[in-house]
Amino acid sequence: MNFKAEIDVMPLKSLLDPQGKAVSASMGNVDLSEIENVRIGKHITLEIEAESKEIASSKVDEACKKMLCNQIMESFEFTLEEM
């Protein structure tokens, strides 16, 4: 079975997000001053072949923990759907 994973990696809420802070500070320059507290992360998509959704989910979780996310500074969430 083939699955598609959609992964969002974000800075931990307890840590400063310099990119998000810079974007937040610039919102007023483009007449969007009502927007604040911007956080910027990564969106990753991947395809995986596995015998079941549970196995695919386990492999995606492992990939996030080992390679796609620095768990000291980032958190991740993902969704998985059969293709």
C-alpha positions as CSV (number, residue, x, y, z in Angstrom):
1,M,0.0,0.0,0.0
2,N,1.2,3.5,-0.7
3,F,0.6,6.4,1.6
4,K,1.3,10.2,1.6
5,A,2.4,11.9,4.7
6,E,2.0,15.7,5.3
7,I,4.4,16.8,8.0
8,D,4.5,20.1,9.8
9,V,7.6,21.0,11.8
10,M,7.5,24.1,14.0
11,P,9.7,25.7,16.6
12,L,8.8,24.9,20.1
13,K,6.4,27.4,21.6
14,S,8.9,28.1,24.5
15,L,11.6,29.1,22.1
16,L,12.1,32.4,20.2
17,D,11.3,32.2,16.5
18,P,13.6,34.9,14.9
19,Q,12.0,34.5,11.4
20,G,8.5,34.7,12.8
21,K,9.4,37.7,14.9
22,A,10.9,39.6,11.9
23,V,7.8,38.8,9.8
24,S,5.5,39.9,12.7
25,A,7.4,43.2,13.0
26,S,7.1,43.9,9.3
27,M,3.3,43.3,9.0
28,G,2.6,46.9,9.8
29,N,4.7,47.9,6.7
30,V,2.2,46.2,4.4
31,D,-0.9,47.4,6.3
32,L,-1.4,44.2,8.2
33,S,-0.7,45.4,11.7
34,E,-3.6,43.3,13.1
35,I,-1.5,40.2,12.4
36,E,0.9,39.3,15.2
37,N,2.8,36.3,16.8
38,V,3.8,34.8,13.5
39,R,5.6,31.4,13.8
40,I,7.5,30.0,10.8
41,G,8.2,26.3,10.3
42,K,8.6,23.7,7.6
43,H,6.0,21.7,5.7
44,I,7.2,18.3,4.3
45,T,5.4,15.8,2.1
46,L,6.6,12.3,1.4
47,E,5.4,9.1,0.0
48,I,5.9,5.7,1.7
49,E,5.1,2.1,0.8
50,A,4.1,0.0,3.8
51,E,1.9,-3.1,4.5
52,S,-0.5,-1.1,6.7
53,K,-1.3,2.4,7.9
54,E,0.1,1.6,11.3
55,I,3.5,0.6,9.9
56,A,3.6,3.7,7.6
57,S,2.8,5.9,10.6
58,S,5.5,4.3,12.6
59,K,8.1,4.8,9.8
60,V,7.1,8.5,9.3
61,D,7.3,9.1,13.1
62,E,10.8,7.5,13.0
63,A,11.9,9.6,10.1
64,C,10.7,12.8,11.8
65,K,12.5,11.9,15.0
66,K,15.8,10.8,13.3
67,M,16.1,13.2,10.4
68,L,13.3,15.7,9.8
69,C,12.9,17.4,13.2
70,N,15.4,18.6,15.7
71,Q,13.4,17.7,18.8
72,I,15.5,19.9,21.1
73,M,14.1,23.0,19.2
74,E,11.2,21.8,17.1
75,S,8.0,19.8,17.4
76,F,6.2,17.9,14.6
77,E,2.7,16.7,13.6
78,F,1.7,14.7,10.6
79,T,-1.2,13.3,8.8
80,L,-1.2,10.1,6.7
81,E,-3.5,9.1,3.9
82,E,-3.7,6.2,1.5
83,M,-3.0,7.0,-2.1
